[in-house]
Amino acid sequence: MMFQSWFRQLVACAFCCLLGLGAAYAEPLKIGLIVPLTGPFAAYGQKVEQGMRLYLAEHGDQMAGRELQILVKDDTGISPAVAKRLAQELLARDRVDMLAGFMLTPNAFAVAPLATQAGVPMLVLNAATSSITEKSPNILRVSMTLPQNTAPLAQWARAQGLRTVHTLVADYGPGHDAEAQFRRTFTELGGEVVGTLRTPVSTPDYGPYIQRIKDAAPDAAFFFVPNGEQAVSLIKMARERGLPEAGIQLLATGDVTDEDMLDALGEASLGLITSFHYSAVHDSPENHAFVQAYQAAHPGERVNFMVVAGYDGMRLIHEALEKTGGDASAAAFVAAARDLAWISPRGPVRIDPETRDIVQNVYMRRVDRVDGLLQNVEFDVIEAVPDPVKAGR
């Protein structure tokens, strides 16, 4: 009798523990989304949030038995101190289960130590400096790195017989990465970088920089600046100063011809060669369905790589949670996310289990008119490209 009583108590205790675990995982899962919603980079945050909510609209807000909640905070742009303060508030006051967003590298760098200290996953949805994932073991990235998109462009340039290039990049982490990778790949293939220029992230006048490139008379000019007003100003100035007429081929990463800015770029963008991991006219069933769903939800707006990043970020969260049974602790979640693979609107992707970066196709594109609309038309693909900086170590 004593044994039976003891055994019943043991079973009851175990049952209560299981109920407790179930209750813990049944609690809402909170994502602290830190993005710019005001200021010059506001479109970044708005598009990423649209992508996340589009995924939820299609798949529901219940993941592994937990209701998902997104708490959105505005970091206003390149503001590391603001991003850090917002992350501290989300962790301490709102008790979020994970952090996400981080459109800009300085903000991601500022928050990374907090993700480590709090033991929460940190999902980077745009910031593209290669070293970001090395700042915390809890970071996963579903967007890109600048070297990943730049190396294929340098390879293409040499394959076309271009011998000399002058570079111009924004003077911050992604720009430094883009410049270094283009130089490394281009010179290894026998090309020569005849000059380099670094500009403020926000500069009112690219005229003097463009004139210096024209005076150097290279075969091509390679550009990287943040997408938005800076890209429009740069490309229009390159056209006004007559770089193409001087025989200088214009090359850029796809940020510069982001679909959100193509109409503003106008005729100045026609013929511009870019390399990137997504185009709104990427020809696949997944992308056709994705674009149709986005346009139905946001009539009159253009889908772009930011929307895809938010959408794929939610897919990673969904699939990782299914594997963990709802456990969002950093150790379990990151382990579950390593080597996840799926077919994205951009093409096949997977998470590198060693670097926690995304491996994806990079497409060569040319700006052209499609049914009267400026588009980034793909004409070649380099498959399954990892971040070359980490891959080369």
N, C-alpha and C positions, 0 to 999 in steps of 0.2 A: 504493500500500500504506500509506504513511504517513497519507494522508487517510482510508482505511478504518479504520485503527487509531484515529485521532483521533476519527472519527465514532462508533465503537463505545464509546469511553470516554465521549463526551459523552452518548450514549443511556443508558449504564449509570448515569452520574451523575444524570441527570434522573430515571431510574427510582427510584434510591435516595432522591432528594428527595421524590418522590411517595409512596414507602413511608413516609418519615418523617412527612409530613403526615398520611397515613392513620393511622399509629400514634398521632400526637398526638391526632387527633380520635376515635380508638377508645378512648382512655383514659376511665375513668368520669367523668361530669360530676357534680360535687359542688355541692349547694345547701346553703348555711348558713341554716337556718331559725331565726330569733330571735323567740320568742313567750313569753308568760307561761304557765307550766305549774303554778305554785303561786301562792298569794295570791288576792286578790279578783277578779282578771281571768283566772284559770286556764282558765275555760271558753272564753275567746277563742282561746287557743292550741290547746286540745284540738280544738275544732271545725274550725279552719283546717287542722290536720294531718290530721284525718279526711277533709276534702274533697280534699286533695292525694292522699292514699293511695287514696281511692275512684277518682279518675281513673286512677291507675296500675294499680289492680286491673282496670279496664275496658280499658285501652289498652296495658298492659305497661310495663316499666321500661326499654325500649330506645327511644331517641329519636335519629333520624338516625345510627344505628349506634353510639351511645354508651349505656352502662349509666348510669342515673340513680340517684344516691344522695342521700338527705336526711339531713343532720346537724343534729339538733335541739338547741337551747340554750334554757334557761329564763332569761328576763330578770326574772322575778318580778313584773312590773307596771310602774308608772310609775317607771322607774329608768334615766335616761339614761346614767349612769356605767357601770352594769352592761351595758347594751346595747352601749355603745362598746367595753368591754373584751372582751365576747364576740365582737364583730365583728373586733376586732384578732386574737384568737386563731384564729378561723376562717380569716382571710386569711393570717396568717403561719405558723401551725402546720399547719392542715389543708389549706391551699391550695385553698379552695373556688373554684369558677368564678363563683358569683353568690351574692348575699345576698337573703333573702326574709323575709316576716313583717311585723313592725312593726305591732302592734295599736294602739299608742298614739303620739300625735304627738310628745311629748318624746323618745321613744326614736328615732323616725325622724329627727328633727332632729340628734340626736347622731351618728348613723351616716352620714348623707349625705356628709360630707366624706371619709370613709374610702372610700366607693364610688368617688368621683371620683379620689382618690389612687391606689387600687389598679387602676383601670381595669376594674371589674367591674360588671355590671348589678345593680340593686337593685330588687326587686319588692315594692311596698307592697300588703299584702293587707287592711288595714283603716284605718289612721290617716287621718283625714279632714279635717285642716286644708288649706285650698286651696293654700297656698304650698309644701307639701312637695315637689312636683315641680320647683320652682324652686331647690331647694337642691343639686341635682346634675343634670347632663345625662344621667346614667346611670339615673335613676329612672323607672320605669313604675308606674302604679297601676291595679289592676283592681277596686277596691272602690267608692269613692264619694268625694264631698266633702260636707261638711255644707251648704254653700250650695246645692249641686245638689238636695238633698232638701228644703231649706227654702223656696226660692222658690215652688215649686208650691203648698205649703201656704198661704203668705201670699196667693197669687192666689185660691185656693179660698175662704179666709176672707172676702175682700172680695166675691167673687161671691155669697156667702151673705148679704151685707148686714151683716156684722159691722163695726162702726165703730171700736171701741176694744179694744186688746189690752194686757195686761201680760205681760212676758216674764220667765222664770226659766231660767238656764242655768248649767252647771258652769263654774267660773272657770279655764279653760285654753283652748288654741287652738281646738279644735272648737266649744266653747261660744261663744267670741267670734265665730267665723265664723257660727254659726247665728243668734246675736242680731243681728249686723250685717246679714245678708242678709234676715232676716224684717223688720226695721225698714225697710230700703231698699225692698223690694218692696211692703210693706204701705202705707207712707206715699206712695210714688209713685202708688199707686192710690187715694189719698184717705183712707186710714185714719189712725188716731192711736195711737201707742204711749204709753200713759199712765204707764208705769213699767217699770223694769228692775231685776232682781236677779241677782247672781252669787253662787253658793254654792261652798264648797270641793268639790273633786272627790269626796271622801268626807266626808259630814256625817252625824252620828247623828240629827239632828232637823230636819225641814223645817217643823215646826209654825209657828214665828214668821214664816217667809217666806210660807207659805200664808195666814196671817192677814192679812199686809200686802196680798196680792193681793185677798183677799176685801173688805177695807176700801176698796180703790180702786174696787171695783164695775165692772170692765171688762166688755165683751161676751164676751171670751174670754181665756184664759190659754195662752201658748205655752211649752212645756217642752222643754229638752234636758238630759239627764244621761246618763252612760255606762250602758249596759244592765247589768242585774244587780241587786244588792241596793239600789243607790241608786234605780233606777227603781221598784222595788217599794215602797220607803219613800215616795217622792214621791207616787205615784199614790194609794196608800192614804190618805196624809195629806190629799190634795186631796179625796177622798171623805168622809173623817171630818169635815173642817172644812166640808163642805156647799157646795163651789163649784158643782156642777151645780144644786143646789136653789136657789142664789142667782142662777141664770140665767147662769152663767159657763160657756161652752163650753170644754171641755178639748181642746187641740191639742198635738201632739208630733211629732217625727221618729220614724221607725219603730224606732230603737234602743230606745226606751222600752218598746215592746211586743214585743220580741224573743221569738220562739217559745219559746226556752229558759226565759223568765220568765213566760209567760202563765198557767201553772198557779199559780205563786206569787202573781201579781197577782189572780187569781180574779175575783170579781164586780166588784171595783173598776175593772176595765179595760173592762167592757162599755160600748159606745157611744163609746169614745175614738176620735177622728179622728186619723189619722197619715198621713204621706206617706213613701214609701220605695221602694226599687228592687227589693224582693223580698218575696214572701209564700209560705209553704209551700203555700198553696192556689191559687197562680197557675195559671190554666187554660191549659196548653199541653202538647202531647205530650212535649216535652223535659223539662218539669218533672215530669210524671207519672212518666216513666221514672227521672228523677233521684231523686225522693222514694222510689220503690219500691226502687231499688238501695241507697239510704242505710239505709232501714229494715231491709232484709235483712242489711246489714253490721252495723248497730247496733240490734238489737231493743229497743224500749221508749224509744229516744231520739227527740227531735224535731229535724228538720232546720231550719236557719236560715241567715241571710245570711252568717254566718261560714263555714259549710260551702261555700256557693256561691263565696265569694271564693277559698278554697283550691282548689276544683275548677277554676274559671276561670283561676286563676293557673297551674296545671299545663297547661291547654290553651294559654295564651299561650306558655309555655315550649316546648311541643311544636311548635306551628306555627312559631314563630320559628326554632327549631333546624332544622326541615325546610327552611326557606328559606335558611339559612346553610350547610347541609350539615354541621352539628354545631359550627360556630364559635360559641363563647359569649363572645367578647371583646365588651366594651361597645359599641364602635363598630358592629360587625356585627350584634349582637343587637338593639340599640335601633333601628337602621335597619330591620331586618326586622320588628320589632314595630309600627312606626308604621303606622297605618291598617289593622291587622289587624281583621277583622270576623267575627263568628260568632253563632250562635243559642245563647244561654246558657239555663239553666233559668229565669233571670229575664226573658228576652226577648232581642231583638236588641241587640247591643253592638258597639262598635268603639273602638279606641284613637285618640284625636285626635293626628294627626301633629305638630301644633304644640306642644301642652301635655303630651303623653304621659299624659293622664288618660283615664278611660273616659267614653264618651258612651252613655247608656242611658235607657230608659223610667223614669219615676217614676210610681208608682201612688198614688191616694188610696184609703185603706183605713178600715174601721170594725171594731172588735173585736166579734165576734158568736160565737154557738155554731154549730158545724157538726158534725152527728152527735154532739152532746154534748160536743164539744171546743172550747175557745176558740181562735179563729183570726182572723187579719188578713184580712178579706174585702175584696177590691178592688172599687171601684165606679166608678172613672174612671182614665184614663191620660193623661199628658202625654208625648208621644213624643220620643225622641232628645234628651234634655236634656244639654247640656254643663255644665261647671263655670261658673256665671254670673259669678264673680269675674273669671276670665281672659277669658271671652267678652266682658265689658263693657269691656275695655281697648282 
